[in-house]
Amino acid sequence: MTVLARTIADLRQARDGWDGAVAAVLTMGALHDGHRELMRAARAHADRLVVTIFVNPLQFGPGEDFERYPRTLDADLAVCRAEGADLVFAPERAEMYPDGLPAVRVDAGPLGEVYEGASRPGHFTGVLTVVSKLFLLTRAHLTFFGEKDYQQLALVRRMVRDLNIPIDVRGVPTVRESDGLARSSRNRYLSAEQRAAALVLSRALHEAAAQSDTQSALATARKVLASGAGVEVDYLAVTDPLLGPAPADGPARMLVAARVGGTRLIDNVPLQLGGVS
């Protein structure tokens, strides 16, 4: 049975008395197969699963899609029940921020000012603030984040390390459509023509991943991206797995963000540079 808690008091009451490992999957709702994979990973590694559903206003900037972000609680609850969630915490804005937006926030630091952070100032401070709050409220031992939002995953891991938060952060590989498009709640904003155009992102990453050095990977991806009509690239970068400078050898990450029509999409792929395993 999946219990729905709409208040912090109800969450605490439902959570009290649990034994064993508790996993948390933090979402903004509009759940899709990517979220299902997070829940399945959590269920495989924990005794209890808490899913949170909260569209966090603190991580949306001026002109972004906070008001039109899909809110589909009934459908989301059905997904959570199907995936065996024990508890769903779906608070209203006033429950999470009773005094208005919080005066004290978790600063994302320099790592939050590059890539997505450069395009969306303050975004990751908003993310880390609500994530830290939800960690405290759910009292989870494990948490699972999708690798599609790779910078977010890296920042949550760094926050947990730097602030000594007692939770194990685990990444889950990006879930894709059969044609390669990364699953995202924002894909529903795309028209059929825009969705077809958006496939250039995953294609560029796939072809770049076959290269063995940074410059070849970037050149390959740029060439593919340039062939996409109606795709406006925001950034394309290769980094190490912690978002530092790209290594000459070993594991790396290629990140891309682009606008397709009025929808901003992100994607990424692991690279293996220099032929070192």
C-alpha positions as a Python dict, from the first residue, in 0.01 Angstrom:
ca = {
    (1, 'M'): (0, 0, 0),
    (2, 'T'): (127, 347, -94),
    (3, 'V'): (59, 620, 162),
    (4, 'L'): (18, 979, 43),
    (5, 'A'): (145, 1254, 277),
    (6, 'R'): (67, 1616, 191),
    (7, 'T'): (214, 1771, 507),
    (8, 'I'): (544, 1739, 692),
    (9, 'A'): (355, 1616, 999),
    (10, 'D'): (191, 1339, 796),
    (11, 'L'): (528, 1247, 642),
    (12, 'R'): (688, 1214, 983),
    (13, 'Q'): (400, 1008, 1118),
    (14, 'A'): (406, 771, 820),
    (15, 'R'): (787, 743, 827),
    (16, 'D'): (822, 678, 1202),
    (17, 'G'): (883, 320, 1308),
    (18, 'W'): (1033, 197, 982),
    (19, 'D'): (1314, -56, 1008),
    (20, 'G'): (1584, -126, 752),
    (21, 'A'): (1726, 87, 472),
    (22, 'V'): (1510, 369, 337),
    (23, 'A'): (1560, 503, -16),
    (24, 'A'): (1434, 836, -148),
    (25, 'V'): (1361, 931, -509),
    (26, 'L'): (1313, 1306, -539),
    (27, 'T'): (1103, 1429, -832),
    (28, 'M'): (898, 1721, -959),
    (29, 'G'): (627, 1488, -1082),
    (30, 'A'): (516, 1431, -1442),
    (31, 'L'): (667, 1087, -1392),
    (32, 'H'): (793, 886, -1689),
    (33, 'D'): (996, 569, -1748),
    (34, 'G'): (1313, 740, -1629),
    (35, 'H'): (1154, 793, -1289),
    (36, 'R'): (1031, 434, -1291),
    (37, 'E'): (1390, 316, -1334),
    (38, 'L'): (1496, 525, -1033),
    (39, 'M'): (1221, 366, -824),
    (40, 'R'): (1315, 16, -941),
    (41, 'A'): (1678, 75, -853),
    (42, 'A'): (1573, 206, -513),
    (43, 'R'): (1345, -92, -446),
    (44, 'A'): (1630, -329, -536),
    (45, 'H'): (1862, -175, -277),
    (46, 'A'): (1637, -69, 10),
    (47, 'D'): (1363, -202, 235),
    (48, 'R'): (1141, 105, 203),
    (49, 'L'): (1090, 365, -72),
    (50, 'V'): (982, 726, -35),
    (51, 'V'): (906, 927, -350),
    (52, 'T'): (876, 1303, -325),
    (53, 'I'): (677, 1512, -573),
    (54, 'F'): (732, 1886, -549),
    (55, 'V'): (766, 2148, -823),
    (56, 'N'): (1029, 2361, -655),
    (57, 'P'): (991, 2732, -740),
    (58, 'L'): (1337, 2808, -604),
    (59, 'Q'): (1509, 2640, -899),
    (60, 'F'): (1317, 2822, -1174),
    (61, 'G'): (1452, 3152, -1304),
    (62, 'P'): (1261, 3447, -1455),
    (63, 'G'): (1091, 3347, -1778),
    (64, 'E'): (1132, 2975, -1716),
    (65, 'D'): (846, 2727, -1719),
    (66, 'F'): (743, 2708, -1352),
    (67, 'E'): (379, 2794, -1417),
    (68, 'R'): (339, 2557, -1711),
    (69, 'Y'): (546, 2275, -1567),
    (70, 'P'): (314, 1971, -1578),
    (71, 'R'): (139, 1880, -1255),
    (72, 'T'): (-13, 1533, -1284),
    (73, 'L'): (-48, 1408, -927),
    (74, 'D'): (-316, 1143, -988),
    (75, 'A'): (-117, 984, -1270),
    (76, 'D'): (204, 1014, -1068),
    (77, 'L'): (47, 835, -773),
    (78, 'A'): (-56, 551, -1002),
    (79, 'V'): (308, 518, -1117),
    (80, 'C'): (432, 519, -757),
    (81, 'R'): (183, 251, -657),
    (82, 'A'): (279, 36, -956),
    (83, 'E'): (649, 63, -865),
    (84, 'G'): (593, -26, -501),
    (85, 'A'): (654, 307, -329),
    (86, 'D'): (570, 287, 39),
    (87, 'L'): (521, 660, 84),
    (88, 'V'): (469, 959, -146),
    (89, 'F'): (536, 1305, -6),
    (90, 'A'): (362, 1566, -224),
    (91, 'P'): (354, 1896, -34),
    (92, 'E'): (214, 2227, -148),
    (93, 'R'): (447, 2525, -183),
    (94, 'A'): (331, 2679, 146),
    (95, 'E'): (412, 2357, 331),
    (96, 'M'): (772, 2355, 210),
    (97, 'Y'): (824, 2730, 229),
    (98, 'P'): (579, 2861, 494),
    (99, 'D'): (760, 3196, 525),
    (100, 'G'): (798, 3250, 152),
    (101, 'L'): (1115, 3154, -32),
    (102, 'P'): (1384, 3068, 223),
    (103, 'A'): (1634, 3330, 332),
    (104, 'V'): (1897, 3063, 409),
    (105, 'R'): (1996, 2851, 110),
    (106, 'V'): (2262, 2598, 9),
    (107, 'D'): (2507, 2781, -219),
    (108, 'A'): (2609, 2560, -511),
    (109, 'G'): (2947, 2736, -535),
    (110, 'P'): (3167, 2754, -848),
    (111, 'L'): (3051, 2416, -979),
    (112, 'G'): (2698, 2554, -988),
    (113, 'E'): (2796, 2849, -1206),
    (114, 'V'): (2912, 2660, -1518),
    (115, 'Y'): (2719, 2480, -1794),
    (116, 'E'): (2357, 2469, -1673),
    (117, 'G'): (2444, 2714, -1397),
    (118, 'A'): (2579, 2970, -1643),
    (119, 'S'): (2258, 2953, -1845),
    (120, 'R'): (2032, 2939, -1539),
    (121, 'P'): (2182, 3155, -1261),
    (122, 'G'): (2075, 3040, -917),
    (123, 'H'): (1925, 2717, -1046),
    (124, 'F'): (2151, 2481, -858),
    (125, 'T'): (2130, 2676, -536),
    (126, 'G'): (1755, 2619, -560),
    (127, 'V'): (1808, 2250, -635),
    (128, 'L'): (2051, 2188, -350),
    (129, 'T'): (1838, 2381, -103),
    (130, 'V'): (1528, 2170, -165),
    (131, 'V'): (1727, 1846, -195),
    (132, 'S'): (1896, 1901, 140),
    (133, 'K'): (1559, 1981, 296),
    (134, 'L'): (1401, 1665, 151),
    (135, 'F'): (1695, 1454, 271),
    (136, 'L'): (1631, 1582, 624),
    (137, 'L'): (1255, 1531, 602),
    (138, 'T'): (1262, 1180, 454),
    (139, 'R'): (1555, 1062, 668),
    (140, 'A'): (1661, 837, 381),
    (141, 'H'): (1977, 626, 381),
    (142, 'L'): (2000, 601, 2),
    (143, 'T'): (1893, 825, -284),
    (144, 'F'): (1886, 770, -658),
    (145, 'F'): (1929, 1036, -929),
    (146, 'G'): (1925, 996, -1306),
    (147, 'E'): (2244, 1057, -1500),
    (148, 'K'): (2052, 1259, -1757),
    (149, 'D'): (2077, 1557, -1521),
    (150, 'Y'): (2446, 1488, -1480),
    (151, 'Q'): (2552, 1822, -1336),
    (152, 'Q'): (2275, 1797, -1078),
    (153, 'L'): (2395, 1449, -979),
    (154, 'A'): (2755, 1571, -948),
    (155, 'L'): (2649, 1866, -732),
    (156, 'V'): (2431, 1656, -502),
    (157, 'R'): (2724, 1419, -452),
    (158, 'R'): (2956, 1710, -378),
    (159, 'M'): (2706, 1866, -133),
    (160, 'V'): (2670, 1536, 54),
    (161, 'R'): (3049, 1503, 74),
    (162, 'D'): (3123, 1863, 169),
    (163, 'L'): (2846, 1890, 429),
    (164, 'N'): (2884, 1534, 567),
    (165, 'I'): (2520, 1447, 499),
    (166, 'P'): (2471, 1078, 589),
    (167, 'I'): (2315, 953, 267),
    (168, 'D'): (2446, 736, -17),
    (169, 'V'): (2391, 908, -355),
    (170, 'R'): (2368, 671, -651),
    (171, 'G'): (2336, 747, -1022),
    (172, 'V'): (2111, 558, -1262),
    (173, 'P'): (2189, 556, -1638),
    (174, 'T'): (1979, 776, -1865),
    (175, 'V'): (1660, 614, -1990),
    (176, 'R'): (1601, 675, -2361),
    (177, 'E'): (1321, 633, -2611),
    (178, 'S'): (1370, 363, -2874),
    (179, 'D'): (1506, 628, -3114),
    (180, 'G'): (1762, 756, -2861),
    (181, 'L'): (1588, 1066, -2724),
    (182, 'A'): (1654, 1102, -2351),
    (183, 'R'): (1336, 1074, -2147),
    (184, 'S'): (1233, 1406, -1995),
    (185, 'S'): (918, 1563, -1856),
    (186, 'R'): (979, 1850, -2097),
    (187, 'N'): (958, 1628, -2406),
    (188, 'R'): (580, 1672, -2397),
    (189, 'Y'): (632, 2036, -2499),
    (190, 'L'): (780, 1928, -2834),
    (191, 'S'): (572, 1914, -3151),
    (192, 'A'): (622, 1611, -3375),
    (193, 'E'): (856, 1814, -3597),
    (194, 'Q'): (1054, 1947, -3300),
    (195, 'R'): (1082, 1603, -3149),
    (196, 'A'): (1232, 1471, -3471),
    (197, 'A'): (1478, 1762, -3474),
    (198, 'A'): (1575, 1694, -3110),
    (199, 'L'): (1716, 1354, -3204),
    (200, 'V'): (2028, 1531, -3325),
    (201, 'L'): (2140, 1569, -2961),
    (202, 'S'): (2160, 1197, -2884),
    (203, 'R'): (2301, 1125, -3229),
    (204, 'A'): (2580, 1378, -3177),
    (205, 'L'): (2668, 1227, -2839),
    (206, 'H'): (2659, 872, -2974),
    (207, 'E'): (2897, 953, -3259),
    (208, 'A'): (3127, 1154, -3031),
    (209, 'A'): (3152, 863, -2787),
    (210, 'A'): (3330, 660, -3055),
    (211, 'Q'): (3622, 907, -3052),
    (212, 'S'): (3930, 863, -2833),
    (213, 'D'): (4034, 1224, -2768),
    (214, 'T'): (3855, 1540, -2659),
    (215, 'Q'): (3907, 1747, -2972),
    (216, 'S'): (3787, 1471, -3205),
    (217, 'A'): (3484, 1409, -2986),
    (218, 'L'): (3393, 1779, -2983),
    (219, 'A'): (3449, 1817, -3359),
    (220, 'T'): (3232, 1514, -3431),
    (221, 'A'): (2951, 1634, -3207),
    (222, 'R'): (2961, 1988, -3348),
    (223, 'K'): (2934, 1856, -3702),
    (224, 'V'): (2630, 1647, -3620),
    (225, 'L'): (2464, 1926, -3420),
    (226, 'A'): (2517, 2171, -3707),
    (227, 'S'): (2307, 1944, -3931),
    (228, 'G'): (2004, 1985, -3707),
    (229, 'A'): (1748, 2237, -3829),
    (230, 'G'): (1582, 2443, -3558),
    (231, 'V'): (1829, 2335, -3288),
    (232, 'E'): (2005, 2618, -3105),
    (233, 'V'): (2302, 2484, -2907),
    (234, 'D'): (2365, 2645, -2570),
    (235, 'Y'): (2681, 2457, -2475),
    (236, 'L'): (2882, 2149, -2566),
    (237, 'A'): (3163, 2041, -2335),
    (238, 'V'): (3384, 1751, -2231),
    (239, 'T'): (3474, 1720, -1863),
    (240, 'D'): (3608, 1464, -1621),
    (241, 'P'): (3342, 1267, -1428),
    (242, 'L'): (3341, 1531, -1151),
    (243, 'L'): (3293, 1814, -1406),
    (244, 'G'): (3655, 1924, -1387),
    (245, 'P'): (3886, 1966, -1691),
    (246, 'A'): (3874, 1685, -1944),
    (247, 'P'): (4147, 1424, -1892),
    (248, 'A'): (4383, 1308, -2166),
    (249, 'D'): (4314, 948, -2072),
    (250, 'G'): (4038, 766, -1892),
    (251, 'P'): (3671, 829, -1815),
    (252, 'A'): (3514, 1159, -1918),
    (253, 'R'): (3171, 1307, -1983),
    (254, 'M'): (3030, 1499, -2279),
    (255, 'L'): (2749, 1741, -2193),
    (256, 'V'): (2515, 1924, -2430),
    (257, 'A'): (2225, 2165, -2393),
    (258, 'A'): (2013, 2310, -2673),
    (259, 'R'): (1682, 2477, -2742),
    (260, 'V'): (1442, 2312, -2981),
    (261, 'G'): (1165, 2559, -3045),
    (262, 'G'): (1083, 2698, -2702),
    (263, 'T'): (1198, 2386, -2514),
    (264, 'R'): (1539, 2354, -2354),
    (265, 'L'): (1683, 2002, -2356),
    (266, 'I'): (1995, 1856, -2198),
    (267, 'D'): (2176, 1529, -2252),
    (268, 'N'): (2513, 1370, -2184),
    (269, 'V'): (2713, 1055, -2247),
    (270, 'P'): (3018, 889, -2090),
    (271, 'L'): (3341, 893, -2291),
    (272, 'Q'): (3654, 679, -2263),
    (273, 'L'): (3948, 888, -2378),
    (274, 'G'): (4293, 766, -2482),
    (275, 'G'): (4195, 403, -2500),
    (276, 'V'): (4264, 348, -2128),
    (277, 'S'): (4022, 115, -1951),
}
